[in-house]
Amino acid sequence: MSGSIEFSHVCRRFPHRKKAQQTQSNHRDHSVTSGTQR
């Protein structure tokens, strides 16, 4: 529970900085995986 609160706190202090990077990386991985499977 406290971990979630801490994460929210970090998000509030540094909005979207790390999350955006992670999402982009995840998106790329997903695209590559889909392409390979097909």
PDB file with SEQRES, HELIX, SHEET and CRYST1 records, atoms N, CA, C and O in Angstrom:
SEQRES   1 A   38  MET SER GLY SER ILE GLU PHE SER HIS VAL CYS ARG ARG          
SEQRES   2 A   38  PHE PRO HIS ARG LYS LYS ALA GLN GLN THR GLN SER ASN          
SEQRES   3 A   38  HIS ARG ASP HIS SER VAL THR SER GLY THR GLN ARG              
HELIX    1 AA1 SER A    2  ARG A   13  1                                  12    
HELIX    2 AA2 ARG A   17  GLN A   37  1                                  21    
CRYST1    1.000    1.000    1.000  90.00  90.00  90.00 P 1           1          
ATOM      1  N   MET A   1       0.846  -1.202   0.000  1.00  0.00           N  
ATOM      2  CA  MET A   1       0.000   0.000   0.000  1.00  0.00           C  
ATOM      3  C   MET A   1       0.886   1.258   0.000  1.00  0.00           C  
ATOM      4  O   MET A   1       0.712   2.165  -0.814  1.00  0.00           O  
ATOM      5  N   SER A   2       1.838   1.279   0.939  1.00  0.00           N  
ATOM      6  CA  SER A   2       2.699   2.465   1.029  1.00  0.00           C  
ATOM      7  C   SER A   2       3.477   2.636  -0.292  1.00  0.00           C  
ATOM      8  O   SER A   2       3.777   3.758  -0.700  1.00  0.00           O  
ATOM      9  N   GLY A   3       3.793   1.523  -0.946  1.00  0.00           N  
ATOM     10  CA  GLY A   3       4.510   1.624  -2.220  1.00  0.00           C  
ATOM     11  C   GLY A   3       3.694   2.400  -3.234  1.00  0.00           C  
ATOM     12  O   GLY A   3       4.222   3.240  -3.963  1.00  0.00           O  
ATOM     13  N   SER A   4       2.406   2.113  -3.275  1.00  0.00           N  
ATOM     14  CA  SER A   4       1.529   2.809  -4.216  1.00  0.00           C  
ATOM     15  C   SER A   4       1.529   4.296  -3.919  1.00  0.00           C  
ATOM     16  O   SER A   4       1.617   5.126  -4.824  1.00  0.00           O  
ATOM     17  N   ILE A   5       1.429   4.621  -2.636  1.00  0.00           N  
ATOM     18  CA  ILE A   5       1.399   6.039  -2.255  1.00  0.00           C  
ATOM     19  C   ILE A   5       2.703   6.707  -2.680  1.00  0.00           C  
ATOM     20  O   ILE A   5       2.696   7.816  -3.213  1.00  0.00           O  
ATOM     21  N   GLU A   6       3.820   6.025  -2.440  1.00  0.00           N  
ATOM     22  CA  GLU A   6       5.110   6.614  -2.804  1.00  0.00           C  
ATOM     23  C   GLU A   6       5.176   6.825  -4.315  1.00  0.00           C  
ATOM     24  O   GLU A   6       5.654   7.858  -4.785  1.00  0.00           O  
ATOM     25  N   PHE A   7       4.700   5.853  -5.061  1.00  0.00           N  
ATOM     26  CA  PHE A   7       4.729   5.967  -6.519  1.00  0.00           C  
ATOM     27  C   PHE A   7       3.915   7.178  -6.962  1.00  0.00           C  
ATOM     28  O   PHE A   7       4.344   7.947  -7.823  1.00  0.00           O  
ATOM     29  N   SER A   8       2.729   7.340  -6.361  1.00  0.00           N  
ATOM     30  CA  SER A   8       1.879   8.484  -6.697  1.00  0.00           C  
ATOM     31  C   SER A   8       2.619   9.772  -6.379  1.00  0.00           C  
ATOM     32  O   SER A   8       2.574  10.733  -7.147  1.00  0.00           O  
ATOM     33  N   HIS A   9       3.291   9.783  -5.254  1.00  0.00           N  
ATOM     34  CA  HIS A   9       4.018  10.985  -4.835  1.00  0.00           C  
ATOM     35  C   HIS A   9       5.088  11.324  -5.879  1.00  0.00           C  
ATOM     36  O   HIS A   9       5.245  12.479  -6.273  1.00  0.00           O  
ATOM     37  N   VAL A  10       5.809  10.305  -6.312  1.00  0.00           N  
ATOM     38  CA  VAL A  10       6.858  10.542  -7.309  1.00  0.00           C  
ATOM     39  C   VAL A  10       6.232  11.047  -8.602  1.00  0.00           C  
ATOM     40  O   VAL A  10       6.751  11.968  -9.234  1.00  0.00           O  
ATOM     41  N   CYS A  11       5.131  10.449  -8.984  1.00  0.00           N  
ATOM     42  CA  CYS A  11       4.456  10.870 -10.221  1.00  0.00           C  
ATOM     43  C   CYS A  11       4.065  12.342 -10.118  1.00  0.00           C  
ATOM     44  O   CYS A  11       4.169  13.097 -11.084  1.00  0.00           O  
ATOM     45  N   ARG A  12       3.618  12.728  -8.936  1.00  0.00           N  
ATOM     46  CA  ARG A  12       3.179  14.107  -8.764  1.00  0.00           C  
ATOM     47  C   ARG A  12       4.370  15.062  -8.876  1.00  0.00           C  
ATOM     48  O   ARG A  12       4.258  16.159  -9.424  1.00  0.00           O  
ATOM     49  N   ARG A  13       5.509  14.617  -8.346  1.00  0.00           N  
ATOM     50  CA  ARG A  13       6.698  15.485  -8.352  1.00  0.00           C  
ATOM     51  C   ARG A  13       7.301  15.544  -9.762  1.00  0.00           C  
ATOM     52  O   ARG A  13       7.689  16.613 -10.233  1.00  0.00           O  
ATOM     53  N   PHE A  14       7.375  14.411 -10.412  1.00  0.00           N  
ATOM     54  CA  PHE A  14       7.936  14.375 -11.766  1.00  0.00           C  
ATOM     55  C   PHE A  14       6.888  13.795 -12.710  1.00  0.00           C  
ATOM     56  O   PHE A  14       6.945  12.610 -13.041  1.00  0.00           O  
ATOM     57  N   PRO A  15       5.948  14.598 -13.141  1.00  0.00           N  
ATOM     58  CA  PRO A  15       4.830  14.089 -13.957  1.00  0.00           C  
ATOM     59  C   PRO A  15       5.269  13.544 -15.314  1.00  0.00           C  
ATOM     60  O   PRO A  15       5.927  14.228 -16.098  1.00  0.00           O  
ATOM     61  N   HIS A  16       4.888  12.303 -15.564  1.00  0.00           N  
ATOM     62  CA  HIS A  16       5.022  11.689 -16.899  1.00  0.00           C  
ATOM     63  C   HIS A  16       6.455  11.529 -17.376  1.00  0.00           C  
ATOM     64  O   HIS A  16       6.676  11.081 -18.501  1.00  0.00           O  
ATOM     65  N   ARG A  17       7.432  11.883 -16.554  1.00  0.00           N  
ATOM     66  CA  ARG A  17       8.809  11.785 -17.060  1.00  0.00           C  
ATOM     67  C   ARG A  17       9.166  10.323 -17.328  1.00  0.00           C  
ATOM     68  O   ARG A  17       9.444   9.937 -18.463  1.00  0.00           O  
ATOM     69  N   LYS A  18       9.153   9.516 -16.263  1.00  0.00           N  
ATOM     70  CA  LYS A  18       9.555   8.116 -16.394  1.00  0.00           C  
ATOM     71  C   LYS A  18       8.457   7.308 -17.078  1.00  0.00           C  
ATOM     72  O   LYS A  18       8.735   6.417 -17.881  1.00  0.00           O  
ATOM     73  N   LYS A  19       7.211   7.628 -16.751  1.00  0.00           N  
ATOM     74  CA  LYS A  19       6.097   6.846 -17.281  1.00  0.00           C  
ATOM     75  C   LYS A  19       6.083   6.933 -18.812  1.00  0.00           C  
ATOM     76  O   LYS A  19       5.910   5.916 -19.483  1.00  0.00           O  
ATOM     77  N   ALA A  20       6.258   8.102 -19.353  1.00  0.00           N  
ATOM     78  CA  ALA A  20       6.222   8.276 -20.809  1.00  0.00           C  
ATOM     79  C   ALA A  20       7.311   7.416 -21.458  1.00  0.00           C  
ATOM     80  O   ALA A  20       7.067   6.732 -22.452  1.00  0.00           O  
ATOM     81  N   GLN A  21       8.504   7.463 -20.885  1.00  0.00           N  
ATOM     82  CA  GLN A  21       9.601   6.660 -21.444  1.00  0.00           C  
ATOM     83  C   GLN A  21       9.252   5.181 -21.432  1.00  0.00           C  
ATOM     84  O   GLN A  21       9.445   4.475 -22.422  1.00  0.00           O  
ATOM     85  N   GLN A  22       8.734   4.723 -20.298  1.00  0.00           N  
ATOM     86  CA  GLN A  22       8.402   3.305 -20.174  1.00  0.00           C  
ATOM     87  C   GLN A  22       7.322   2.929 -21.192  1.00  0.00           C  
ATOM     88  O   GLN A  22       7.410   1.883 -21.836  1.00  0.00           O  
ATOM     89  N   THR A  23       6.303   3.783 -21.336  1.00  0.00           N  
ATOM     90  CA  THR A  23       5.211   3.484 -22.256  1.00  0.00           C  
ATOM     91  C   THR A  23       5.753   3.375 -23.686  1.00  0.00           C  
ATOM     92  O   THR A  23       5.382   2.464 -24.427  1.00  0.00           O  
ATOM     93  N   GLN A  24       6.618   4.294 -24.064  1.00  0.00           N  
ATOM     94  CA  GLN A  24       7.184   4.252 -25.417  1.00  0.00           C  
ATOM     95  C   GLN A  24       7.924   2.936 -25.633  1.00  0.00           C  
ATOM     96  O   GLN A  24       7.736   2.260 -26.644  1.00  0.00           O  
ATOM     97  N   SER A  25       8.753   2.590 -24.682  1.00  0.00           N  
ATOM     98  CA  SER A  25       9.536   1.353 -24.791  1.00  0.00           C  
ATOM     99  C   SER A  25       8.601   0.153 -24.887  1.00  0.00           C  
ATOM    100  O   SER A  25       8.808  -0.745 -25.704  1.00  0.00           O  
ATOM    101  N   ASN A  26       7.578   0.147 -24.050  1.00  0.00           N  
ATOM    102  CA  ASN A  26       6.616  -0.953 -24.061  1.00  0.00           C  
ATOM    103  C   ASN A  26       5.942  -1.033 -25.424  1.00  0.00           C  
ATOM    104  O   ASN A  26       5.774  -2.119 -25.978  1.00  0.00           O  
ATOM    105  N   HIS A  27       5.562   0.101 -25.953  1.00  0.00           N  
ATOM    106  CA  HIS A  27       4.869   0.134 -27.239  1.00  0.00           C  
ATOM    107  C   HIS A  27       5.756  -0.480 -28.318  1.00  0.00           C  
ATOM    108  O   HIS A  27       5.296  -1.293 -29.120  1.00  0.00           O  
ATOM    109  N   ARG A  28       7.003  -0.094 -28.332  1.00  0.00           N  
ATOM    110  CA  ARG A  28       7.913  -0.592 -29.354  1.00  0.00           C  
ATOM    111  C   ARG A  28       8.037  -2.114 -29.235  1.00  0.00           C  
ATOM    112  O   ARG A  28       7.973  -2.839 -30.227  1.00  0.00           O  
ATOM    113  N   ASP A  29       8.214  -2.574 -28.001  1.00  0.00           N  
ATOM    114  CA  ASP A  29       8.340  -4.020 -27.780  1.00  0.00           C  
ATOM    115  C   ASP A  29       7.112  -4.748 -28.307  1.00  0.00           C  
ATOM    116  O   ASP A  29       7.220  -5.785 -28.962  1.00  0.00           O  
ATOM    117  N   HIS A  30       5.953  -4.191 -28.014  1.00  0.00           N  
ATOM    118  CA  HIS A  30       4.703  -4.837 -28.430  1.00  0.00           C  
ATOM    119  C   HIS A  30       4.643  -4.918 -29.958  1.00  0.00           C  
ATOM    120  O   HIS A  30       4.281  -5.952 -30.520  1.00  0.00           O  
ATOM    121  N   SER A  31       5.001  -3.823 -30.618  1.00  0.00           N  
ATOM    122  CA  SER A  31       4.949  -3.803 -32.082  1.00  0.00           C  
ATOM    123  C   SER A  31       5.885  -4.869 -32.637  1.00  0.00           C  
ATOM    124  O   SER A  31       5.516  -5.621 -33.538  1.00  0.00           O  
ATOM    125  N   VAL A  32       7.079  -4.929 -32.103  1.00  0.00           N  
ATOM    126  CA  VAL A  32       8.062  -5.897 -32.594  1.00  0.00           C  
ATOM    127  C   VAL A  32       7.540  -7.313 -32.393  1.00  0.00           C  
ATOM    128  O   VAL A  32       7.649  -8.151 -33.288  1.00  0.00           O  
ATOM    129  N   THR A  33       6.982  -7.576 -31.236  1.00  0.00           N  
ATOM    130  CA  THR A  33       6.471  -8.914 -30.944  1.00  0.00           C  
ATOM    131  C   THR A  33       5.355  -9.275 -31.925  1.00  0.00           C  
ATOM    132  O   THR A  33       5.324 -10.384 -32.458  1.00  0.00           O  
ATOM    133  N   SER A  34       4.454  -8.344 -32.156  1.00  0.00           N  
ATOM    134  CA  SER A  34       3.339  -8.616 -33.068  1.00  0.00           C  
ATOM    135  C   SER A  34       3.879  -8.910 -34.458  1.00  0.00           C  
ATOM    136  O   SER A  34       3.439  -9.853 -35.116  1.00  0.00           O  
ATOM    137  N   GLY A  35       4.826  -8.107 -34.900  1.00  0.00           N  
ATOM    138  CA  GLY A  35       5.388  -8.303 -36.230  1.00  0.00           C  
ATOM    139  C   GLY A  35       6.065  -9.671 -36.323  1.00  0.00           C  
ATOM    140  O   GLY A  35       5.916 -10.366 -37.329  1.00  0.00           O  
ATOM    141  N   THR A  36       6.786 -10.051 -35.314  1.00  0.00           N  
ATOM    142  CA  THR A  36       7.497 -11.339 -35.348  1.00  0.00           C  
ATOM    143  C   THR A  36       6.491 -12.488 -35.381  1.00  0.00           C  
ATOM    144  O   THR A  36       6.667 -13.453 -36.125  1.00  0.00           O  
ATOM    145  N   GLN A  37       5.444 -12.382 -34.578  1.00  0.00           N  
ATOM    146  CA  GLN A  37       4.458 -13.461 -34.537  1.00  0.00           C  
ATOM    147  C   GLN A  37       3.791 -13.611 -35.900  1.00  0.00           C  
ATOM    148  O   GLN A  37       3.526 -14.725 -36.353  1.00  0.00           O  
ATOM    149  N   ARG A  38       3.529 -12.505 -36.534  1.00  0.00           N  
ATOM    150  CA  ARG A  38       2.886 -12.587 -37.851  1.00  0.00           C  
ATOM    151  C   ARG A  38       3.928 -12.979 -38.890  1.00  0.00           C  
ATOM    152  O   ARG A  38       3.604 -13.106 -40.071  1.00  0.00           O  
TER     153      ARG A  38                                                      
END                                                                             
